[in-house]
Amino acid sequence: MLKPNTKDKTNGTVHTDHGPGDFRTDKRVLLLAALAVPIAAMSAVVAKALIWLIALITNIAFFHRISVEAVTPQESHLGYWVIAVPVAGALIIGLMARYGSEKIRGHGIPEALEAILLGRSLINPRVAILKPLSSAISIGTGGPFGAEGPIIMTGGAFGSIFAQLFKLSAAERKTLLVAGAAAGMSAVFATPVAAVLLAVELLLFEWKPRSFIPVAVASIIASILRVPLLGTGPIFPVAPHLPMSTTDLGCAVLVGLTAGFGSWLATVLVYAFEDLFLKMPVHWMWWPAIGAVFVGIGGVIEPRVLGVGYDTIHLLMNGQLIGAGLAGLLIAKALVWAVALGSGTSGGVLAPLLIIGGSLGALLGQWLPSGDPGLWAMVGMSAIMGGTMRSPLTGMVFTLELTHDLNAMPALFAGCVTALGVTVLALRRSILTEKLARRGQHITREYSVDLFELTRVSDVMDEAIPMVPADMTVAALAEKIANGEPVISERQATLIVNGQQKLTGIITRGDLVQALQNGSSHTATVLSAGKTKLTVTYPDELLHDAIAKMLRHGIGRLPVVKRDEPDQVVGYLGRGDILQARLRQQDEEELRTRGNLSLAD
């Protein structure tokens, strides 16, 4: 009796048939969750070191003292000499990028995406050292950036490096890379839930327990370690607002709409300046220094544009920045940040977006009929973050965790969703993915359940089975194909059955040609020329699993047999049948018809 392969071993992995379930996660998720714990600890320590280093460099650059006290560049009294400080820092970064690693350029998240999607989640250890160092120099010398992008890239780098010490798949390394990134963000901002949401909406490119659980573990551990390292949250506490009214939600939509167009303008500005730098007849190593001149001038005009600006963010959230000065802060921060980021220096996008969005929201709030400037600053921050990064849930929850103002949640959500709607219609790419698109790499941000996970083999298999008896000669089969006999001539393989119509083998066109070339086609049978060790599928098997069998064995078709009678053929599954399933999904997406509203059955 035929004994088809239901278990095979490829690359050291044993694959077995199993019934479908809600998830495919196995016990290896426990290993990944355990590995996420030391990664979280490393990321938390790196976050502390990065903040410490930023404070040290800020003190040295602007106050000429050795100290790690938290200070802001606007407190210095350098006068016009303040222009020279960002330029000096940018010169160092340019040298580090050229002679160290070009991967340190930019704000970190596109580089993390590139490593995940194209680099098999392998990051060079050099990046783990140079990225936080270059970012600390950039921010400490007045660069208008935040620490979140660099810590995401650095935490991800440590996660990747640690994962490379173990025998893991690329998908498992990706999980640990993202776990390190989420842990870093959680440690810096005390936002463990938002860090996990950012991973889901932006970095993982999947929604599966096998990745969600380890990333969540890392984020939770990092938030716990943050307390002894950096203190408790929230880092931007505000007085709780009253529950939102209908008017408040309408105003939130208006702020979200404006923030959506602001996201569009910010993205356009960044890449317009990047294009401008590309046209300069000097090596890219010098671009950050050229951009830093503009940063320094901006710092002279509006000192609050320099550095991370966390104190400015807190003032905006508390409604303590109002009046005409908001317009100046909004314009100055947006221009200085766009120029600096376009020049290719090292720094993050999140803190600048919060200042830009907060200024925009507070400015609009002066004319809105309800709420207060602090509330609309919060809505503007979350909306411009959700719209620019295309991560609305992250934008909403991030602001909630920064402030612990739960009553503001409906307004934040309305603003984020509105801003997202504007940006997805107005922009083909986000500020994060446009950089990768310019390198010739395509990324899609739309996640859906795999069609093949929802389809069974019986839904697409061909019941018109190409079969011939085992004693038929090769020449006779070749003649049938040459004469265009229906069913047999339409397939690249033919199933072989015995006198009791039980499956005994398969012969492909390649087997047929080889037998004909051997010159024994009139005496050789199809059974002797074909294969008798078969890989089969079952009518109730998921199409995903059937395709996996094809890929592992390098074959293009599978006999479909009864599970309890593996030599009883009930169908044939070929590549064309699989494509028909995809065509059916395409029709569901594009074919528009009216529904049947009849009350009859």
C-alpha positions as CSV (number, residue, x, y, z in Angstrom):
1,M,0.0,0.0,0.0
2,L,1.2,3.5,-0.8
3,K,2.6,5.4,2.2
4,P,2.6,9.1,1.4
5,N,4.9,11.5,3.2
6,T,3.0,13.2,6.0
7,K,6.2,14.0,7.9
8,D,9.4,15.4,6.4
9,K,12.5,16.9,7.7
10,T,14.0,20.0,6.0
11,N,16.8,22.2,7.4
12,G,16.6,20.4,10.7
13,T,12.9,21.2,11.2
14,V,10.3,18.5,11.4
15,H,7.0,19.4,9.7
16,T,3.9,17.5,10.5
17,D,0.3,17.7,9.4
18,H,-1.9,19.3,12.1
19,G,-5.4,20.6,12.3
20,P,-6.1,24.2,11.8
21,G,-6.4,26.5,14.8
22,D,-6.7,30.2,15.7
23,F,-2.9,30.6,15.9
24,R,0.2,28.7,14.7
25,T,2.2,29.7,17.8
26,D,4.1,26.9,19.4
27,K,6.2,26.4,22.5
28,R,9.1,28.3,21.1
29,V,7.3,31.5,22.1
30,L,8.3,30.6,25.6
31,L,12.0,30.6,24.6
32,L,11.6,34.0,22.8
33,A,9.8,35.4,25.9
34,A,12.7,34.3,28.1
35,L,15.3,35.8,25.7
36,A,13.3,39.0,25.7
37,V,14.0,39.6,29.4
38,P,17.8,40.2,29.2
39,I,17.2,42.2,26.0
40,A,14.8,44.4,27.9
41,A,17.4,44.9,30.6
42,M,20.1,45.8,28.1
43,S,17.7,48.3,26.3
44,A,16.7,49.9,29.6
45,V,20.4,50.4,30.6
46,V,21.1,51.8,27.1
47,A,18.2,54.2,27.4
48,K,19.6,55.4,30.7
49,A,23.1,55.7,29.2
50,L,21.7,57.7,26.2
51,I,19.8,60.2,28.3
52,W,22.9,60.5,30.6
53,L,25.1,61.1,27.6
54,I,22.8,63.7,26.0
55,A,22.8,65.6,29.3
56,L,26.6,65.4,29.6
57,I,27.2,66.6,26.1
58,T,24.6,69.4,26.5
59,N,26.4,70.6,29.6
60,I,29.8,70.5,27.9
61,A,28.7,72.1,24.7
62,F,26.5,74.9,26.0
63,F,27.7,75.5,29.6
64,H,31.3,74.4,29.4
65,R,31.1,72.1,32.5
66,I,31.3,68.4,33.3
67,S,27.8,67.5,34.6
68,V,24.9,65.2,33.9
69,E,22.3,67.6,35.2
70,A,19.3,67.8,33.0
71,V,19.5,71.2,31.3
72,T,18.2,72.8,28.1
73,P,20.2,74.7,25.4
74,Q,18.0,77.7,25.8
75,E,19.2,78.3,29.3
76,S,22.7,79.0,28.0
77,H,24.1,82.5,27.3
78,L,26.3,81.9,24.3
79,G,24.7,84.6,22.1
80,Y,25.5,84.2,18.5
81,W,28.1,81.6,19.4
82,V,25.2,79.2,19.7
83,I,25.4,78.8,15.9
84,A,28.8,77.1,16.2
85,V,27.7,74.4,18.6
86,P,25.3,72.4,16.3
87,V,27.9,72.8,13.5
88,A,30.7,71.3,15.6
89,G,28.4,68.4,16.5
90,A,27.3,67.9,13.0
91,L,31.0,67.8,11.7
92,I,31.7,65.0,14.2
93,I,28.6,63.1,13.1
94,G,29.6,63.4,9.4
95,L,33.0,61.9,10.2
96,M,31.5,59.1,12.2
97,A,29.0,58.3,9.4
98,R,31.7,58.3,6.7
99,Y,34.4,56.4,8.5
100,G,32.3,54.4,11.0
101,S,28.9,53.4,9.5
102,E,26.5,55.1,7.2
103,K,23.7,53.4,9.0
104,I,23.8,56.0,11.8
105,R,22.4,58.7,9.4
106,G,18.8,59.5,9.8
107,H,16.3,59.0,12.6
108,G,16.7,55.2,13.1
109,I,13.2,53.8,12.4
110,P,13.7,53.4,8.6
111,E,17.0,51.7,9.2
112,A,15.2,49.3,11.7
113,L,12.6,48.6,9.1
114,E,15.2,47.9,6.5
115,A,17.0,45.5,8.8
116,I,13.8,43.6,9.5
117,L,12.5,43.4,6.0
118,L,15.6,43.1,3.9
119,G,18.5,42.2,6.3
120,R,17.0,39.1,7.9
121,S,17.0,41.1,11.2
122,L,20.8,41.1,11.3
123,I,22.4,44.4,12.6
124,N,26.1,45.1,12.7
125,P,27.4,45.5,16.3
126,R,29.1,48.7,15.2
127,V,25.7,50.3,14.7
128,A,24.8,49.5,18.3
129,I,27.7,51.6,19.5
130,L,27.8,54.4,16.9
131,K,24.1,55.1,16.7
132,P,23.5,56.2,20.3
133,L,26.8,58.0,20.4
134,S,26.1,60.0,17.3
135,S,22.5,60.8,18.4
136,A,23.8,62.0,21.8
137,I,26.2,64.3,20.0
138,S,23.6,65.5,17.7
139,I,21.0,66.2,20.4
140,G,23.5,67.4,23.0
141,T,24.9,70.0,20.6
142,G,21.4,71.4,19.9
143,G,20.0,69.2,17.2
144,P,16.2,69.5,17.2
145,F,15.5,65.9,17.7
146,G,14.3,63.4,20.3
147,A,15.9,60.3,21.7
148,E,13.2,57.9,20.7
149,G,14.3,57.1,17.1
150,P,17.9,56.4,18.2
151,I,16.9,54.3,21.2
152,I,14.5,52.3,19.0
153,M,17.4,51.6,16.5
154,T,19.9,51.0,19.3
155,G,17.6,48.7,21.4
156,G,16.8,46.8,18.2
157,A,20.5,46.5,17.4
158,F,21.2,45.0,20.9
159,G,18.2,42.7,20.4
160,S,19.5,41.5,17.0
161,I,23.0,41.1,18.3
162,F,21.8,39.0,21.3
163,A,19.6,36.9,19.1
164,Q,22.6,36.1,16.8
165,L,24.1,34.3,19.7
166,F,21.5,31.6,19.4
167,K,20.2,29.3,16.6
168,L,17.1,31.2,15.6
169,S,15.1,31.8,12.4
170,A,15.0,35.2,10.7
171,A,11.4,35.6,12.0
172,E,12.5,34.9,15.6
173,R,15.4,37.3,15.3
174,K,12.9,39.9,14.1
175,T,10.8,39.4,17.2
176,L,13.8,39.9,19.5
177,L,15.0,42.9,17.4
178,V,11.6,44.5,17.8
179,A,11.5,43.5,21.5
180,G,14.7,45.5,22.0
181,A,13.3,48.5,20.2
182,A,10.0,48.4,22.2
183,A,11.9,48.0,25.4
184,G,14.0,51.1,24.6
185,M,11.0,53.2,23.9
186,S,9.2,51.9,27.1
187,A,12.3,52.8,29.2
188,V,12.7,56.3,27.8
189,F,9.1,57.4,27.9
190,A,7.4,55.1,30.5
191,T,4.9,54.1,27.8
192,P,4.9,50.3,27.7
193,V,1.6,49.9,25.9
194,A,2.4,52.5,23.3
195,A,5.8,50.8,22.7
196,V,4.0,47.5,22.0
197,L,1.5,49.2,19.7
198,L,4.3,50.9,17.8
199,A,5.9,47.5,17.3
200,V,2.6,46.1,16.0
201,E,1.6,49.0,13.8
202,L,5.1,49.8,12.4
203,L,7.8,47.2,13.0
204,L,6.6,43.6,13.2
205,F,4.6,43.5,10.0
206,E,2.4,40.9,11.6
207,W,-0.1,40.4,14.5
208,K,0.8,37.0,16.0
209,P,1.2,35.7,19.5
210,R,4.7,34.4,18.6
211,S,5.9,38.0,18.3
212,F,3.4,39.9,20.4
213,I,4.1,38.0,23.6
214,P,8.0,38.4,23.6
215,V,7.7,42.1,22.6
216,A,5.1,42.7,25.4
217,V,7.4,40.9,27.9
218,A,10.3,43.1,26.9
219,S,8.3,46.3,27.1
220,I,6.9,45.4,30.6
221,I,10.3,44.5,32.0
222,A,11.8,47.7,30.6
223,S,9.0,49.8,32.2
224,I,9.7,48.1,35.5
225,L,13.5,48.7,35.3
226,R,12.9,52.4,34.3
227,V,11.8,53.1,37.9
228,P,15.2,52.7,39.5
229,L,17.0,53.9,36.5
230,L,15.0,57.0,35.4
231,G,12.1,57.4,37.8
232,T,8.4,56.7,37.6
233,G,5.9,58.0,35.0
234,P,4.1,59.8,33.7
235,I,6.8,62.1,32.5
236,F,4.4,64.8,31.4
237,P,1.6,64.8,34.0
238,V,-1.3,67.1,33.5
239,A,-4.5,68.0,35.4
240,P,-7.2,65.6,34.3
241,H,-9.7,67.1,31.9
242,L,-13.5,66.8,32.2
243,P,-15.2,64.1,30.2
244,M,-15.4,65.0,26.5
245,S,-18.6,66.5,25.2
246,T,-20.0,66.3,21.6
247,T,-18.6,69.8,20.9
248,D,-15.2,68.6,22.2
249,L,-15.2,65.7,19.8
250,G,-16.1,67.9,16.9
251,C,-13.3,70.3,17.8
252,A,-11.0,67.2,18.0
253,V,-11.9,66.2,14.5
254,L,-11.0,69.8,13.3
255,V,-7.7,69.6,15.1
256,G,-7.1,66.2,13.6
257,L,-7.9,67.4,10.1
258,T,-5.5,70.3,10.4
259,A,-2.8,68.0,11.9
260,G,-3.3,65.7,9.0
261,F,-2.4,68.4,6.5
262,G,0.4,69.4,8.9
263,S,1.7,65.8,8.7
264,W,1.6,66.1,4.9
265,L,3.5,69.4,4.9
266,A,6.1,68.1,7.4
267,T,6.8,65.0,5.2
268,V,7.0,67.1,2.1
269,L,9.3,69.6,3.7
270,V,11.8,66.9,5.0
271,Y,12.2,65.3,1.6
272,A,12.3,68.6,-0.2
273,F,15.3,69.6,1.9
274,E,16.8,66.1,1.3
275,D,16.4,66.6,-2.4
276,L,18.1,70.0,-2.0
277,F,21.1,68.5,-0.2
278,L,21.4,65.8,-2.9
279,K,22.0,68.5,-5.5
280,M,24.8,70.0,-3.5
281,P,28.3,69.5,-5.1
282,V,29.9,68.4,-1.8
283,H,30.2,65.0,-0.2
284,W,27.3,63.9,2.0
285,M,29.6,63.9,5.0
286,W,29.4,67.7,5.0
287,W,25.6,68.0,4.7
288,P,24.9,67.7,8.5
289,A,27.2,70.7,9.2
290,I,25.6,72.8,6.5
291,G,22.1,71.9,7.9
292,A,23.4,72.7,11.4
293,V,24.1,76.3,10.4
294,F,20.4,76.7,9.8
295,V,19.7,75.0,13.1
296,G,22.0,77.4,14.9
297,I,20.4,80.4,13.3
298,G,17.0,79.1,14.2
299,G,18.2,78.7,17.8
300,V,19.2,82.3,17.9
301,I,15.7,83.4,16.7
302,E,13.7,80.9,18.8
303,P,15.9,79.1,21.4
304,R,13.2,76.5,22.2
305,V,13.8,74.8,18.8
306,L,17.2,73.4,20.1
307,G,17.5,70.1,21.8
308,V,14.8,67.5,22.6
309,G,12.4,70.1,23.9
310,Y,10.7,67.9,26.6
311,D,10.2,71.0,28.8
312,T,8.4,72.7,25.9
313,I,6.2,69.6,25.3
314,H,5.2,69.7,29.0
315,L,4.4,73.4,28.9
316,L,2.2,72.9,25.8
317,M,0.3,70.0,27.4
318,N,-0.3,72.1,30.5
319,G,-1.6,75.0,28.4
320,Q,1.2,77.3,29.5
321,L,2.3,78.3,26.0
322,I,-0.3,80.6,24.4
323,G,-0.4,83.6,22.2
324,A,1.4,84.7,19.0
325,G,4.6,83.0,20.1
326,L,3.0,79.6,19.3
327,A,3.1,80.4,15.6
328,G,6.8,81.3,15.7
329,L,7.6,78.1,17.6
330,L,5.6,76.0,15.2
331,I,7.2,77.5,12.1
332,A,10.7,77.6,13.5
333,K,10.7,74.1,14.9
334,A,9.2,72.6,11.7
335,L,11.8,74.3,9.4
336,V,14.8,73.7,11.6
337,W,13.8,70.0,12.1
338,A,13.1,69.5,8.4
339,V,16.4,71.0,7.3
340,A,18.4,69.0,9.9
341,L,16.7,65.7,9.1
342,G,17.0,66.3,5.4
343,S,20.7,66.8,5.8
344,G,21.1,63.2,7.0
345,T,22.3,63.9,10.5
346,S,21.4,61.5,13.4
347,G,18.2,62.1,15.5
348,G,14.6,61.1,16.1
349,V,11.3,62.3,14.8
350,L,8.9,61.8,17.7
351,A,9.8,64.7,20.0
352,P,9.8,67.2,17.2
353,L,6.5,66.0,16.0
354,L,5.1,66.4,19.5
355,I,6.2,70.0,19.6
356,I,5.0,70.8,16.1
357,G,1.6,69.1,16.7
358,G,1.3,70.6,20.2
359,S,2.0,74.1,18.9
360,L,-0.5,73.6,16.1
361,G,-3.2,72.3,18.5
362,A,-2.6,75.0,21.1
363,L,-2.7,77.7,18.4
364,L,-6.1,76.4,17.0
365,G,-7.4,76.0,20.6
366,Q,-7.4,79.7,21.0
367,W,-10.3,79.9,18.6
368,L,-12.2,76.7,19.5
369,P,-15.4,77.0,21.4
370,S,-14.6,74.4,24.0
371,G,-11.7,72.8,25.9
372,D,-8.5,74.6,26.6
373,P,-5.1,75.0,24.8
374,G,-3.5,72.2,26.8
375,L,-6.2,69.7,25.6
376,W,-5.9,70.7,22.0
377,A,-2.1,70.6,22.2
378,M,-2.4,67.0,23.4
379,V,-4.8,66.2,20.5
380,G,-2.5,67.9,18.0
381,M,0.5,65.9,19.3
382,S,-1.2,62.6,19.1
383,A,-2.9,63.4,15.7
384,I,0.3,64.6,14.0
385,M,2.2,61.6,15.4
386,G,-0.6,59.2,14.3
387,G,-0.8,60.8,10.8
388,T,2.8,61.3,10.1
389,M,3.9,57.8,11.3
390,R,0.6,56.2,10.1
391,S,0.2,54.7,13.6
392,P,-3.0,56.1,15.1
393,L,-3.3,53.7,18.1
394,T,0.3,54.4,19.0
395,G,-0.3,58.2,18.8
396,M,-3.4,58.0,21.1
397,V,-2.0,55.6,23.7
398,F,1.4,57.3,23.7
399,T,-0.2,60.6,24.7
400,L,-2.4,58.9,27.3
401,E,0.6,57.2,28.9
402,L,2.6,60.4,28.9
403,T,-0.1,62.3,30.7
404,H,-2.4,59.7,32.4
405,D,-5.3,61.9,31.4
406,L,-7.8,59.1,30.5
407,N,-10.7,61.5,30.0
408,A,-9.0,62.9,26.9
409,M,-9.0,59.5,25.2
410,P,-12.1,60.1,22.9
411,A,-10.7,63.4,21.7
412,L,-7.2,61.9,21.1
413,F,-8.7,59.0,19.2
414,A,-10.9,61.2,17.0
415,G,-7.9,63.4,16.2
416,C,-5.6,60.5,15.3
417,V,-8.1,58.8,13.1
418,T,-8.9,62.0,11.2
419,A,-5.3,62.8,10.7
420,L,-4.6,59.2,9.5
421,G,-7.5,59.6,7.0
422,V,-6.0,62.7,5.6
423,T,-2.4,61.4,5.2
424,V,-3.3,58.0,3.7
425,L,-5.3,59.8,1.0
426,A,-2.8,62.7,0.5
427,L,0.5,60.7,0.7
428,R,1.5,57.4,-0.9
429,R,4.3,57.0,1.7
430,S,4.9,58.0,5.3
431,I,7.9,60.0,6.5
432,L,9.3,56.6,7.6
433,T,8.8,54.5,4.5
434,E,9.5,57.2,1.9
435,K,13.2,56.9,2.7
436,L,13.1,53.2,1.9
437,A,11.1,53.8,-1.2
438,R,13.8,56.2,-2.5
439,R,16.3,53.3,-2.1
440,G,14.1,51.2,-4.4
441,Q,12.4,49.2,-1.6
442,H,8.7,48.7,-1.3
443,I,6.9,48.4,2.0
444,T,3.2,47.9,2.5
445,R,1.5,48.8,5.8
446,E,-1.8,47.0,5.3
447,Y,-2.0,43.8,7.3
448,S,-4.7,41.1,6.6
449,V,-5.1,37.4,7.4
450,D,-3.4,35.3,4.8
451,L,-6.0,34.1,2.2
452,F,-4.4,30.7,2.2
453,E,-4.9,30.4,6.0
454,L,-8.7,30.7,5.4
455,T,-9.0,28.3,2.4
456,R,-9.1,24.6,2.5
457,V,-7.7,22.4,-0.3
458,S,-11.2,21.1,-1.1
459,D,-12.2,24.7,-2.0
460,V,-9.8,25.0,-4.9
461,M,-8.8,21.4,-5.9
462,D,-9.7,20.1,-9.3
463,E,-12.0,17.0,-9.2
464,A,-11.2,16.2,-12.8
465,I,-8.2,14.1,-12.0
466,P,-5.5,13.3,-14.6
467,M,-5.0,9.5,-14.0
468,V,-3.6,6.6,-16.0
469,P,-3.2,2.9,-15.1
470,A,0.1,1.8,-13.8
471,D,0.7,-0.6,-16.7
472,M,0.4,2.0,-19.4
473,T,3.5,2.6,-21.5
474,V,5.3,5.9,-21.6
475,A,4.7,6.0,-25.4
476,A,1.0,5.6,-24.9
477,L,0.9,8.5,-22.4
478,A,3.0,10.7,-24.6
479,E,0.5,10.0,-27.5
480,K,-2.5,11.0,-25.3
481,I,-0.8,14.3,-24.4
482,A,0.2,15.0,-28.1
483,N,-3.4,14.4,-29.1
484,G,-4.6,16.9,-26.6
485,E,-6.7,14.5,-24.6
486,P,-8.8,16.5,-22.1
487,V,-7.6,16.6,-18.4
488,I,-4.3,14.8,-19.0
489,S,-2.9,17.2,-21.6
490,E,-3.9,20.2,-19.4
491,R,-1.7,19.2,-16.5
492,Q,2.0,19.1,-16.0
493,A,1.8,15.8,-14.1
494,T,-0.4,12.7,-14.2
495,L,-1.4,10.5,-11.3
496,I,-0.8,6.7,-11.6
497,V,-3.3,4.2,-10.2
498,N,-3.5,0.5,-10.0
499,G,-6.2,-1.9,-11.1
500,Q,-8.2,-1.0,-7.9
501,Q,-8.0,2.7,-8.7
502,K,-5.6,3.2,-5.8
503,L,-2.9,5.8,-6.0
504,T,0.5,4.3,-6.7
505,G,2.6,7.1,-8.2
506,I,2.9,10.2,-10.2
507,I,4.7,11.0,-13.5
508,T,5.6,14.6,-14.5
509,R,6.3,16.0,-18.0
510,G,10.0,16.0,-17.0
511,D,9.9,12.3,-16.1
512,L,8.1,11.6,-19.4
513,V,10.7,13.5,-21.5
514,Q,13.6,11.7,-19.8
515,A,12.0,8.3,-20.5
516,L,11.5,9.2,-24.1
517,Q,15.1,10.2,-24.5
518,N,16.2,6.9,-23.0
519,G,14.6,5.1,-26.0
520,S,12.5,2.6,-24.0
521,S,9.2,4.5,-24.2
522,H,7.4,1.5,-25.9
523,T,8.3,-1.0,-23.1
524,A,8.7,1.2,-20.0
525,T,5.6,1.7,-18.0
526,V,4.6,5.0,-16.5
527,L,5.0,3.5,-13.0
528,S,8.7,2.7,-13.7
529,A,9.3,6.1,-15.2
530,G,7.5,8.1,-12.5
531,K,7.8,8.4,-8.7
532,T,6.2,6.2,-6.1
533,K,7.3,8.1,-3.0
534,L,4.6,10.9,-2.9
535,T,3.8,14.0,-1.0
536,V,0.1,14.4,-0.7
537,T,-2.5,16.7,0.7
538,Y,-6.0,16.3,2.1
539,P,-9.3,18.0,1.3
540,D,-9.6,19.4,4.8
541,E,-6.0,20.6,4.9
542,L,-5.4,24.4,4.8
543,L,-4.1,25.7,1.5
544,H,-1.3,27.3,3.4
545,D,0.0,23.9,4.6
546,A,-0.4,22.4,1.2
547,I,1.7,25.2,-0.4
548,A,4.3,24.8,2.3
549,K,4.7,21.1,1.2
550,M,5.1,22.2,-2.4
551,L,7.8,24.7,-1.4
552,R,9.7,22.3,0.8
553,H,9.8,19.6,-1.8
554,G,10.2,21.8,-4.8
555,I,7.2,20.4,-6.6
556,G,4.3,22.1,-8.4
557,R,1.3,19.8,-7.7
558,L,-0.1,17.5,-5.1
559,P,-2.5,14.6,-5.2
560,V,-5.4,15.1,-2.9
561,V,-6.3,12.0,-1.0
562,K,-8.7,11.0,1.8
563,R,-7.1,11.4,5.2
564,D,-8.3,7.9,6.4
565,E,-7.5,6.3,3.0
566,P,-4.3,7.8,1.7
567,D,-4.3,5.8,-1.5
568,Q,-7.8,7.0,-2.5
569,V,-7.5,10.0,-4.8
570,V,-10.3,12.7,-4.6
571,G,-8.6,15.6,-6.4
572,Y,-5.6,17.3,-7.9
573,L,-4.0,20.5,-6.6
574,G,-1.8,22.5,-9.0
575,R,-0.4,26.0,-9.1
576,G,-3.2,27.2,-11.3
577,D,-5.7,26.1,-8.7
578,I,-3.9,28.1,-6.1
579,L,-4.0,31.2,-8.2
580,Q,-7.7,30.8,-8.6
581,A,-8.1,31.3,-4.9
582,R,-6.1,34.5,-5.2
583,L,-8.4,35.6,-8.1
584,R,-11.4,34.9,-6.0
585,Q,-10.1,37.3,-3.3
586,Q,-9.3,39.9,-6.0
587,D,-13.0,39.7,-7.1
588,E,-14.1,40.3,-3.5
589,E,-12.0,43.4,-3.3
590,E,-12.9,44.9,-6.6
591,L,-16.2,43.5,-7.9
592,R,-19.0,45.8,-6.7
593,T,-22.6,44.4,-6.7
594,R,-25.8,45.0,-4.8
595,G,-26.9,42.6,-2.1
596,N,-29.9,40.4,-2.1
597,L,-32.4,42.0,0.3
598,S,-35.1,39.5,-0.3
599,L,-36.8,38.0,2.7
600,A,-37.2,34.7,1.0
601,D,-34.7,31.9,1.7
